Amino acid sequence: MTISLKTSKKSSLYLNQTKDFVQQQIQEIENRLTIFNPYHKILSKEQLGLESDFVKFEILKKYGFNQEEEIPKIFKAENGSSFFSKEYQLMVNYDELVFTEIKTEAGKSETNDPEEILLIEKFDFSKKQITLNLENIRGIEGINNEFEWEFDAEKLRFPLRLRRQKEGDEFYPIGFSGKKKVSKFFRDEKISILARQKIWLLTDSKNSVLGVIPYRQDRRNAGNEKSGYVLKIFNKK
């Protein structure tokens, strides 16, 4: 009886040590597959796909994706597809799996990133030109490239706002003939799904897109030598 009890305790100890060892190995594999990014947890989809089903399950389980039938769908999903657990959004971004933590309070999503920013309420027509440097606007982040756009202020419908892309957005980009869906513009410019979430659109009071910052201005309201009143919007470090 005593020997059996000792054997049972030792077996239990070995089992716990085995679990610890396996989890340590899983963590080492995850660390090896992690792509550095200061804002998101990103894993190499290609490299994780080469691991065993057990490793895939153990890693994805940590982020709430613990349904075995869901895992093959993640690796077969098209670029831009999203999956949700209670705590994370998993987005397929080409050869990456991007995990974004979902923080909720009273059923509402919390974020430090504003959905919309009032940029300019009205134009002061007592002045011929007004300039606005986005670098000085509080709450705007993620605009790293310099650009300079001029608008014919008399054609604009105020107030002007900044917001993220929405389904169905379209504009008439300078340098192109006709109009283009913003989503297609992103694809043509090879802008990653992750980067698209950080891009601001400049819009008017009717929610029409005046430009995709900092890539392309809409040509319909662009300023020219005939413009009597000019609004200059730029980003300069």
Backbone as JSON, one array per atom type, in Angstrom:
{
  "sequence": "MTISLKTSKKSSLYLNQTKDFVQQQIQEIENRLTIFNPYHKILSKEQLGLESDFVKFEILKKYGFNQEEEIPKIFKAENGSSFFSKEYQLMVNYDELVFTEIKTEAGKSETNDPEEILLIEKFDFSKKQITLNLENIRGIEGINNEFEWEFDAEKLRFPLRLRRQKEGDEFYPIGFSGKKKVSKFFRDEKISILARQKIWLLTDSKNSVLGVIPYRQDRRNAGNEKSGYVLKIFNKK",
  "N": [[0.83, -1.2, 0.0], [1.9, 1.24, 0.84], [4.0, 1.42, -0.94], [2.58, 1.57, -3.31], [1.31, 4.04, -2.94], [3.51, 5.75, -2.87], [4.44, 5.35, -5.47], [2.3, 6.36, -6.93], [2.38, 9.07, -6.18], [4.84, 9.77, -7.23], [4.38, 9.33, -9.94], [2.45, 11.26, -10.42], [3.99, 13.53, -9.95], [5.87, 13.32, -12.02], [4.13, 13.58, -14.16], [3.23, 16.21, -13.9], [5.66, 17.52, -14.25], [6.15, 16.82, -16.86], [4.08, 18.16, -18.18], [4.83, 20.8, -17.63], [7.25, 20.86, -19.0], [6.42, 20.46, -21.66], [4.84, 22.77, -22.07], [6.82, 24.67, -21.83], [8.34, 24.11, -24.09], [6.45, 24.69, -26.05], [6.16, 27.43, -25.66], [8.7, 28.3, -26.39], [8.68, 27.68, -29.1], [6.63, 29.39, -29.95], [7.81, 31.87, -29.38], [9.85, 31.83, -31.23], [8.41, 32.05, -33.58], [7.3, 34.51, -33.46], [6.76, 37.75, -34.71], [8.27, 40.8, -34.44], [6.46, 43.55, -33.21], [5.37, 46.62, -32.01], [2.73, 47.1, -31.32], [0.94, 45.01, -31.77], [0.37, 41.46, -31.34], [2.02, 39.27, -33.34], [2.24, 36.45, -35.37], [4.11, 34.24, -37.48], [2.36, 33.0, -40.08], [2.97, 31.1, -42.04], [5.17, 29.65, -40.95], [4.09, 28.68, -38.55], [2.16, 27.09, -39.63], [3.62, 24.91, -40.46], [4.1, 23.47, -38.22], [3.09, 20.83, -35.92], [-0.33, 19.63, -35.53], [-0.94, 19.58, -32.87], [0.81, 21.49, -31.72], [-0.06, 23.81, -33.06], [-2.66, 23.96, -32.0], [-2.16, 24.27, -29.23], [-0.83, 26.73, -29.13], [-2.66, 28.57, -30.33], [-4.76, 28.23, -28.61], [-4.12, 29.69, -26.38], [-4.98, 32.19, -26.99], [-7.63, 32.02, -27.0], [-8.71, 30.57, -29.08], [-9.85, 27.75, -29.23], [-11.25, 25.76, -30.45], [-11.13, 22.87, -32.2], [-12.0, 22.44, -34.84], [-11.93, 24.95, -35.89], [-9.33, 25.74, -36.34], [-8.12, 24.66, -38.81], [-9.57, 26.26, -40.59], [-8.6, 28.8, -40.11], [-6.02, 28.69, -41.18], [-6.57, 28.28, -43.83], [-7.88, 30.49, -44.6], [-8.69, 33.47, -46.46], [-6.73, 36.4, -47.29], [-7.16, 39.1, -45.08], [-9.26, 38.06, -43.67], [-11.08, 37.64, -40.6], [-11.15, 36.35, -37.27], [-12.78, 35.66, -34.19], [-12.33, 35.46, -30.69], [-13.3, 35.41, -27.23], [-11.55, 37.21, -26.11], [-9.75, 38.07, -28.04], [-9.14, 39.37, -31.36], [-8.36, 37.74, -34.3], [-6.58, 38.31, -37.13], [-6.02, 37.59, -40.51], [-3.27, 38.45, -42.23], [-1.89, 38.45, -45.05], [0.98, 36.67, -44.87], [0.84, 36.53, -42.16], [-0.39, 36.13, -38.81], [-2.35, 38.11, -36.99], [-2.89, 39.26, -33.8], [-5.21, 40.98, -31.91], [-5.99, 42.45, -28.92], [-9.14, 42.4, -27.37], [-10.77, 44.75, -25.57], [-13.25, 45.25, -23.27], [-15.94, 47.03, -21.76], [-18.82, 47.04, -19.96], [-20.02, 45.91, -22.14], [-19.2, 47.43, -24.29], [-16.79, 48.34, -26.73], [-13.47, 49.28, -25.93], [-11.11, 51.76, -26.72], [-8.11, 53.55, -27.33], [-7.86, 54.9, -29.57], [-9.37, 57.34, -31.41], [-12.47, 57.2, -33.22], [-13.27, 59.16, -34.95], [-12.25, 62.43, -35.9], [-12.76, 65.81, -35.51], [-11.69, 68.07, -37.78], [-11.56, 70.66, -39.06], [-13.86, 73.18, -38.52], [-15.07, 75.31, -39.92], [-14.37, 77.53, -42.68], [-12.45, 80.44, -42.62], [-13.35, 83.02, -44.38], [-12.35, 85.52, -44.48], [-9.76, 85.41, -44.88], [-7.36, 84.68, -47.39], [-5.95, 82.33, -47.55], [-5.65, 79.39, -45.6], [-3.67, 77.45, -43.53], [-2.99, 74.16, -42.37], [-1.35, 72.11, -40.25], [-1.11, 68.77, -39.76], [0.47, 67.55, -37.93], [0.31, 69.0, -35.67], [-2.16, 68.51, -34.61], [-4.06, 67.32, -32.02], [-4.42, 63.96, -30.99], [-4.16, 62.71, -33.4], [-2.43, 60.09, -34.77], [0.15, 58.04, -36.2], [0.69, 59.01, -38.76], [3.23, 59.07, -40.74], [4.47, 59.88, -43.04], [5.4, 62.68, -45.06], [3.27, 65.12, -46.58], [1.45, 67.32, -48.79], [-1.45, 69.01, -49.41], [-3.62, 71.01, -51.41], [-6.69, 72.71, -51.33], [-9.58, 74.0, -53.01], [-11.23, 76.17, -51.25], [-13.83, 77.19, -51.5], [-15.24, 75.21, -52.7], [-15.5, 73.22, -50.88], [-17.34, 71.34, -48.42], [-18.08, 72.12, -45.31], [-18.32, 70.95, -41.87], [-14.91, 69.58, -41.87], [-13.62, 66.31, -41.44], [-11.64, 63.68, -39.93], [-11.47, 60.22, -40.37], [-11.66, 56.6, -40.07], [-11.46, 54.06, -42.68], [-14.48, 53.0, -44.29], [-16.82, 50.5, -45.37], [-17.58, 50.62, -48.79], [-16.59, 53.15, -49.29], [-15.41, 55.58, -51.6], [-13.44, 57.44, -53.99], [-12.05, 60.11, -56.05], [-9.15, 59.84, -57.11], [-6.26, 61.91, -57.5], [-4.33, 61.76, -60.44], [-5.45, 59.5, -61.44], [-7.93, 58.2, -63.7], [-11.41, 58.62, -63.54], [-13.36, 57.18, -60.82], [-12.49, 55.46, -57.76], [-12.71, 52.67, -55.61], [-11.93, 52.9, -52.19], [-11.01, 50.65, -50.87], [-10.05, 49.12, -53.02], [-8.02, 50.8, -53.87], [-6.27, 50.56, -51.7], [-5.52, 47.88, -52.05], [-4.29, 47.97, -54.59], [-2.13, 49.61, -54.03], [-0.76, 47.98, -52.45], [-1.03, 47.99, -49.65], [-0.9, 46.79, -46.45], [-3.29, 44.82, -44.57], [-3.16, 45.34, -41.86], [-1.89, 47.84, -41.79], [-3.83, 49.39, -43.01], [-5.73, 49.81, -41.08], [-4.77, 51.88, -39.63], [-4.85, 54.1, -41.17], [-5.94, 57.36, -42.02], [-8.88, 58.88, -43.35], [-9.73, 61.82, -45.06], [-12.65, 63.63, -44.82], [-15.75, 65.26, -45.89], [-18.66, 67.26, -44.88], [-20.71, 65.74, -45.88], [-19.77, 63.26, -45.76], [-18.19, 62.46, -47.83], [-15.2, 61.3, -49.39], [-12.25, 63.11, -49.25], [-9.64, 62.6, -49.49], [-7.02, 60.15, -49.09], [-5.05, 59.79, -46.49], [-1.54, 59.43, -46.08], [-1.57, 59.27, -48.81], [-3.08, 59.88, -51.28], [-4.83, 62.58, -52.78], [-8.23, 63.61, -53.31], [-9.33, 64.65, -56.49], [-11.41, 66.35, -57.16], [-11.91, 68.6, -55.57], [-9.58, 69.92, -55.54], [-7.18, 72.53, -55.18], [-6.25, 75.25, -57.4], [-4.64, 77.54, -59.73], [-6.69, 79.29, -60.14], [-8.17, 79.36, -57.86], [-9.8, 81.2, -55.41], [-9.84, 81.12, -52.64], [-7.89, 79.26, -50.48], [-7.35, 76.19, -48.88], [-4.84, 74.73, -47.17], [-3.64, 71.64, -46.37], [-1.39, 69.75, -44.58], [1.35, 67.57, -43.68], [4.1, 67.79, -41.79], [7.12, 67.06, -40.42]],
  "CA": [[0.0, 0.0, 0.0], [2.82, 2.37, 0.93], [4.74, 1.48, -2.21], [1.63, 2.03, -4.32], [1.11, 5.46, -2.71], [4.72, 6.43, -3.32], [4.46, 5.26, -6.93], [1.28, 7.28, -7.42], [2.87, 10.44, -6.01], [5.93, 9.99, -8.17], [3.77, 9.42, -11.27], [1.82, 12.58, -10.48], [5.08, 14.5, -10.07], [6.4, 13.21, -13.38], [3.12, 14.09, -15.07], [3.28, 17.67, -13.8], [6.91, 17.95, -14.87], [5.97, 16.64, -18.3], [3.24, 19.27, -18.63], [5.66, 22.0, -17.59], [8.24, 20.76, -20.07], [5.71, 20.65, -22.93], [4.48, 24.18, -22.17], [8.06, 25.42, -22.07], [8.68, 23.91, -25.5], [5.45, 25.43, -26.83], [6.49, 28.85, -25.55], [9.91, 28.54, -27.18], [8.27, 27.68, -30.51], [5.88, 30.63, -30.19], [8.78, 32.97, -29.4], [10.58, 31.75, -32.5], [7.51, 32.41, -34.67], [6.78, 35.85, -33.22], [7.3, 38.85, -35.49], [8.24, 41.96, -33.55], [5.61, 44.69, -33.51], [5.1, 47.23, -30.7], [1.31, 47.31, -31.07], [0.16, 43.79, -31.91], [1.03, 40.16, -31.3], [2.01, 38.76, -34.71], [2.94, 35.18, -35.59], [4.27, 33.84, -38.87], [1.36, 32.0, -40.46], [3.64, 30.04, -42.79], [5.98, 28.81, -40.08], [3.2, 27.96, -37.63], [1.48, 26.07, -40.43], [4.5, 23.75, -40.62], [4.14, 22.76, -36.96], [2.08, 19.78, -35.76], [-1.65, 20.1, -35.12], [-0.89, 19.77, -31.41], [1.47, 22.77, -31.46], [-0.99, 24.85, -33.51], [-3.76, 24.05, -31.04], [-1.68, 24.77, -27.94], [-0.51, 28.15, -29.26], [-3.88, 29.34, -30.59], [-5.61, 28.1, -27.43], [-3.74, 30.77, -25.45], [-5.68, 33.39, -27.4], [-9.06, 31.73, -26.96], [-9.14, 29.81, -30.25], [-9.68, 26.39, -28.71], [-12.12, 24.82, -31.16], [-10.25, 22.18, -33.15], [-12.47, 22.59, -36.23], [-11.69, 26.32, -36.33], [-7.92, 25.94, -36.67], [-7.86, 24.55, -40.26], [-10.19, 27.39, -41.28], [-7.71, 29.95, -39.96], [-4.87, 28.57, -42.09], [-7.06, 28.29, -45.21], [-8.63, 31.73, -44.8], [-8.15, 34.47, -47.38], [-6.15, 37.59, -46.7], [-8.16, 40.03, -44.58], [-10.27, 37.38, -42.87], [-10.96, 37.82, -39.15], [-11.76, 35.38, -36.36], [-12.91, 36.28, -32.88], [-12.57, 34.74, -29.45], [-13.83, 36.37, -26.26], [-10.54, 38.19, -25.72], [-8.89, 38.5, -29.14], [-9.45, 39.3, -32.78], [-7.26, 37.2, -35.08], [-6.72, 38.75, -38.51], [-5.06, 37.02, -41.46], [-2.66, 39.53, -43.0], [-0.95, 37.77, -45.92], [1.65, 35.54, -44.22], [0.88, 36.81, -40.72], [-1.58, 36.03, -37.96], [-2.28, 39.3, -36.14], [-3.79, 39.16, -32.66], [-5.51, 42.26, -31.27], [-6.77, 42.22, -27.7], [-10.43, 43.07, -27.29], [-11.03, 45.21, -24.21], [-14.63, 45.68, -23.2], [-16.49, 47.48, -20.49], [-20.27, 47.18, -20.1], [-20.4, 45.47, -23.47], [-18.72, 48.34, -25.33], [-15.35, 48.26, -27.02], [-12.66, 50.4, -25.47], [-9.92, 51.99, -27.53], [-7.51, 54.86, -27.18], [-7.81, 55.46, -30.92], [-10.69, 57.89, -31.72], [-13.03, 56.78, -34.5], [-13.44, 60.32, -35.8], [-11.67, 63.65, -35.37], [-13.17, 67.05, -36.17], [-10.44, 68.7, -38.21], [-11.78, 72.1, -39.22], [-15.31, 73.37, -38.49], [-15.46, 76.19, -41.02], [-13.27, 78.28, -43.28], [-12.5, 81.88, -42.39], [-13.22, 83.62, -45.72], [-11.68, 86.82, -44.43], [-8.38, 85.13, -45.26], [-7.23, 84.02, -48.7], [-5.39, 80.98, -47.38], [-5.49, 78.85, -44.26], [-2.83, 76.25, -43.53], [-3.22, 73.27, -41.24], [-0.34, 71.06, -40.13], [-1.69, 67.67, -38.99], [1.41, 67.2, -36.87], [-0.05, 69.77, -34.48], [-3.52, 68.18, -34.19], [-4.06, 66.35, -30.93], [-5.18, 62.72, -31.2], [-3.79, 62.07, -34.67], [-1.18, 59.35, -34.71], [0.38, 57.08, -37.27], [1.0, 59.63, -40.06], [4.69, 59.19, -40.72], [4.96, 60.44, -44.3], [5.07, 64.07, -45.32], [2.47, 65.39, -47.77], [0.88, 68.67, -48.82], [-2.6, 69.09, -50.29], [-4.3, 72.29, -51.47], [-8.09, 72.6, -51.72], [-10.35, 75.2, -53.28], [-12.09, 76.24, -50.06], [-15.21, 77.49, -51.87], [-15.89, 73.98, -53.15], [-15.59, 72.27, -49.77], [-18.51, 71.36, -47.55], [-17.6, 72.03, -43.94], [-16.95, 70.75, -41.33], [-14.09, 68.47, -42.36], [-13.28, 65.35, -40.39], [-10.79, 62.52, -40.21], [-12.03, 58.97, -39.87], [-11.12, 55.38, -40.69], [-12.18, 53.59, -43.85], [-15.72, 52.25, -44.15], [-17.19, 49.76, -46.57], [-18.25, 51.43, -49.8], [-15.9, 54.42, -49.53], [-14.79, 55.74, -52.91], [-13.0, 58.8, -54.26], [-11.51, 60.38, -57.38], [-7.76, 60.18, -56.78], [-5.43, 62.63, -58.46], [-3.44, 60.87, -61.17], [-6.24, 58.39, -61.97], [-9.15, 58.58, -64.39], [-12.58, 58.03, -62.91], [-13.34, 57.01, -59.37], [-11.93, 54.19, -57.3], [-13.02, 52.26, -54.25], [-10.78, 53.04, -51.29], [-10.5, 49.29, -50.62], [-9.24, 48.72, -54.19], [-6.82, 51.63, -53.83], [-5.38, 49.92, -50.74], [-4.97, 46.66, -52.66], [-3.39, 48.34, -55.68], [-0.93, 50.19, -53.44], [-0.17, 46.9, -51.64], [-1.05, 48.4, -48.25], [-1.32, 45.62, -45.68], [-4.53, 44.94, -43.8], [-2.82, 45.94, -40.58], [-1.6, 49.26, -42.01], [-5.07, 50.07, -43.38], [-6.47, 50.16, -39.87], [-4.16, 53.09, -39.05], [-4.91, 55.18, -42.16], [-7.04, 58.31, -41.87], [-9.5, 59.47, -44.53], [-10.24, 63.17, -44.89], [-14.01, 63.64, -45.35], [-16.5, 66.5, -45.72], [-19.87, 67.16, -44.08], [-21.56, 64.71, -46.5], [-19.02, 62.02, -45.58], [-17.44, 62.14, -49.05], [-13.76, 61.21, -49.15], [-11.46, 64.16, -49.9], [-8.27, 62.11, -49.64], [-6.53, 59.06, -48.25], [-3.82, 60.35, -45.93], [-0.97, 60.56, -46.83], [-1.27, 58.7, -50.12], [-3.65, 60.48, -52.49], [-5.9, 63.55, -52.62], [-9.32, 63.59, -54.28], [-9.04, 65.74, -57.43], [-12.58, 67.19, -57.44], [-11.88, 69.85, -54.81], [-8.19, 70.37, -55.46], [-6.94, 73.93, -55.48], [-5.45, 75.56, -58.59], [-4.3, 78.97, -59.83], [-7.93, 80.07, -60.18], [-8.84, 79.3, -56.56], [-9.74, 82.44, -54.67], [-9.57, 80.8, -51.24], [-7.17, 77.99, -50.47], [-7.08, 75.5, -47.63], [-3.67, 73.85, -47.34], [-3.51, 70.64, -45.31], [-0.11, 69.07, -44.8], [2.01, 66.92, -42.55], [5.53, 68.06, -41.89], [7.77, 66.81, -39.13]],
  "C": [[0.87, 1.25, 0.0], [3.57, 2.55, -0.37], [3.84, 2.02, -3.31], [1.39, 3.53, -4.19], [2.31, 6.27, -3.18], [4.8, 6.47, -4.84], [3.48, 6.25, -7.54], [1.74, 8.72, -7.32], [3.96, 10.76, -7.0], [5.39, 10.15, -9.6], [3.12, 10.78, -11.48], [2.86, 13.68, -10.66], [5.64, 14.51, -11.47], [5.42, 13.81, -14.39], [3.13, 15.62, -15.08], [4.55, 18.22, -14.45], [6.84, 17.85, -16.4], [5.15, 17.79, -18.88], [4.04, 20.56, -18.68], [6.66, 22.03, -18.73], [7.59, 21.03, -21.42], [5.36, 22.12, -23.12], [5.7, 25.07, -22.41], [8.47, 25.31, -23.53], [7.72, 24.68, -26.41], [5.78, 26.91, -26.83], [7.72, 29.2, -26.37], [9.58, 28.58, -28.68], [7.53, 28.98, -30.84], [6.82, 31.83, -30.27], [9.53, 33.01, -30.73], [9.73, 32.23, -33.68], [6.99, 33.84, -34.57], [7.52, 36.88, -34.05], [7.17, 40.1, -34.65], [7.33, 43.05, -34.09], [5.21, 45.3, -32.18], [3.63, 47.31, -30.35], [0.48, 46.03, -31.09], [1.03, 42.55, -31.69], [0.91, 39.57, -32.7], [2.83, 37.48, -34.78], [3.05, 34.91, -37.09], [3.28, 32.72, -39.18], [2.02, 30.81, -41.16], [4.4, 29.09, -41.87], [5.13, 28.04, -39.07], [2.47, 26.85, -38.36], [2.31, 24.81, -40.62], [4.58, 22.92, -39.34], [3.01, 21.72, -36.9], [0.74, 20.39, -35.34], [-1.68, 20.37, -33.62], [-0.28, 21.13, -31.07], [0.56, 23.92, -31.87], [-2.07, 25.06, -32.46], [-3.3, 24.69, -29.73], [-1.36, 26.27, -28.0], [-1.77, 28.98, -29.43], [-4.83, 29.3, -29.4], [-5.34, 29.23, -26.44], [-4.5, 32.06, -25.75], [-7.19, 33.15, -27.55], [-9.58, 30.95, -28.15], [-8.91, 28.32, -29.96], [-10.65, 25.38, -29.32], [-11.31, 24.18, -32.29], [-10.68, 22.39, -34.6], [-12.22, 23.99, -36.78], [-10.27, 26.51, -36.84], [-7.62, 25.74, -38.16], [-8.44, 25.72, -41.05], [-9.29, 28.62, -41.23], [-6.58, 29.89, -40.99], [-5.28, 28.52, -43.55], [-7.73, 29.61, -45.57], [-7.91, 32.68, -45.75], [-7.58, 35.66, -46.62], [-7.26, 38.56, -46.3], [-9.24, 39.4, -43.74], [-10.01, 37.59, -41.38], [-11.7, 36.73, -38.41], [-11.77, 36.0, -34.97], [-13.06, 35.25, -31.78], [-13.11, 35.78, -28.47], [-12.84, 37.5, -25.98], [-9.73, 38.74, -26.88], [-9.6, 38.47, -30.49], [-8.21, 38.77, -33.48], [-7.51, 37.6, -36.53], [-5.62, 38.13, -39.36], [-4.56, 38.14, -42.35], [-1.54, 38.94, -43.84], [-0.31, 36.6, -45.19], [1.76, 35.76, -42.71], [-0.46, 36.51, -40.07], [-1.44, 37.15, -36.94], [-3.34, 39.21, -35.05], [-3.96, 40.54, -32.03], [-6.41, 41.98, -30.07], [-8.04, 43.04, -27.73], [-10.69, 43.44, -25.85], [-12.45, 45.76, -24.17], [-15.0, 46.11, -21.8], [-17.97, 47.74, -20.71], [-20.72, 46.88, -21.52], [-19.93, 46.36, -24.6], [-17.22, 48.22, -25.49], [-14.65, 49.5, -26.53], [-11.46, 50.55, -26.39], [-9.4, 53.39, -27.26], [-7.48, 55.6, -28.51], [-9.19, 56.02, -31.27], [-11.16, 57.44, -33.09], [-13.12, 57.95, -35.48], [-12.86, 61.55, -35.12], [-12.18, 64.83, -36.17], [-11.9, 67.83, -36.5], [-10.59, 70.22, -38.32], [-13.29, 72.33, -39.38], [-15.8, 74.25, -39.64], [-14.24, 76.95, -41.51], [-13.49, 79.77, -43.02], [-12.26, 82.58, -43.73], [-12.71, 85.05, -45.68], [-10.2, 86.67, -44.78], [-8.35, 84.39, -46.6], [-6.76, 82.58, -48.57], [-5.28, 80.63, -45.91], [-4.67, 77.58, -44.37], [-3.05, 75.47, -42.25], [-2.2, 72.15, -41.26], [-0.9, 69.96, -39.22], [-0.8, 67.24, -37.83], [1.02, 67.88, -35.56], [-1.45, 69.44, -33.95], [-3.49, 67.06, -33.16], [-4.92, 65.14, -31.29], [-4.85, 62.01, -32.5], [-2.43, 61.4, -34.53], [-1.04, 58.48, -35.95], [0.62, 57.67, -38.63], [2.49, 59.93, -40.08], [5.26, 59.84, -41.98], [4.53, 61.89, -44.45], [4.22, 64.19, -46.59], [1.94, 66.81, -47.67], [-0.23, 68.72, -49.86], [-3.18, 70.5, -50.24], [-5.72, 72.08, -52.0], [-8.65, 73.98, -52.06], [-11.41, 75.28, -52.19], [-13.56, 76.49, -50.4], [-15.97, 76.25, -52.33], [-16.15, 73.0, -52.0], [-16.87, 72.45, -48.96], [-18.05, 71.08, -46.12], [-18.71, 71.56, -43.01], [-16.25, 69.57, -42.0], [-13.67, 67.6, -41.19], [-12.27, 64.33, -40.89], [-11.48, 61.3, -39.63], [-11.34, 57.8, -40.55], [-11.99, 54.97, -41.88], [-13.44, 52.83, -43.48], [-16.04, 51.55, -45.46], [-17.95, 50.67, -47.53], [-17.6, 52.76, -50.08], [-15.28, 54.44, -50.92], [-14.38, 57.2, -53.07], [-12.42, 58.89, -55.66], [-10.05, 60.8, -57.22], [-7.04, 60.92, -57.89], [-4.46, 61.64, -59.12], [-4.15, 59.66, -61.75], [-7.44, 58.95, -62.73], [-10.32, 57.9, -63.71], [-12.43, 57.91, -61.41], [-12.81, 55.62, -59.02], [-12.4, 53.92, -55.88], [-11.76, 52.4, -53.39], [-10.17, 51.67, -51.02], [-9.64, 48.8, -51.78], [-7.95, 49.53, -54.24], [-5.8, 51.02, -52.87], [-4.72, 48.68, -51.34], [-3.95, 47.0, -53.74], [-2.07, 48.9, -55.16], [-0.19, 49.2, -52.54], [0.0, 47.34, -50.17], [-1.62, 47.25, -47.43], [-2.6, 45.89, -44.92], [-4.27, 45.66, -42.49], [-2.6, 47.44, -40.73], [-2.87, 50.03, -42.33], [-5.84, 50.54, -42.16], [-5.96, 51.45, -39.24], [-4.29, 54.3, -39.98], [-6.14, 56.04, -41.94], [-7.55, 58.73, -43.25], [-9.97, 60.87, -44.16], [-11.61, 63.22, -45.55], [-14.68, 64.99, -45.11], [-17.78, 66.25, -44.93], [-20.85, 66.11, -44.61], [-20.89, 63.33, -46.45], [-18.32, 61.56, -46.86], [-15.94, 62.19, -48.75], [-13.03, 62.27, -49.95], [-10.0, 63.73, -50.08], [-7.97, 60.98, -48.68], [-5.16, 59.47, -47.77], [-2.79, 59.26, -45.64], [-0.82, 60.26, -48.3], [-1.8, 59.5, -51.32], [-4.82, 61.4, -52.14], [-6.98, 63.31, -53.66], [-9.18, 64.83, -55.18], [-10.2, 66.73, -57.59], [-12.54, 68.55, -56.74], [-10.47, 70.42, -54.7], [-8.08, 71.84, -55.85], [-6.11, 74.09, -56.75], [-5.23, 77.07, -58.63], [-5.54, 79.87, -59.85], [-8.65, 80.12, -58.84], [-8.68, 80.63, -55.83], [-9.38, 82.24, -53.22], [-8.99, 79.39, -51.17], [-7.04, 77.46, -49.04], [-5.93, 74.53, -47.88], [-3.58, 72.93, -46.12], [-2.24, 69.85, -45.58], [0.35, 68.39, -43.53], [3.5, 67.09, -42.72], [6.15, 67.93, -40.52], [8.66, 67.99, -38.75]]
}
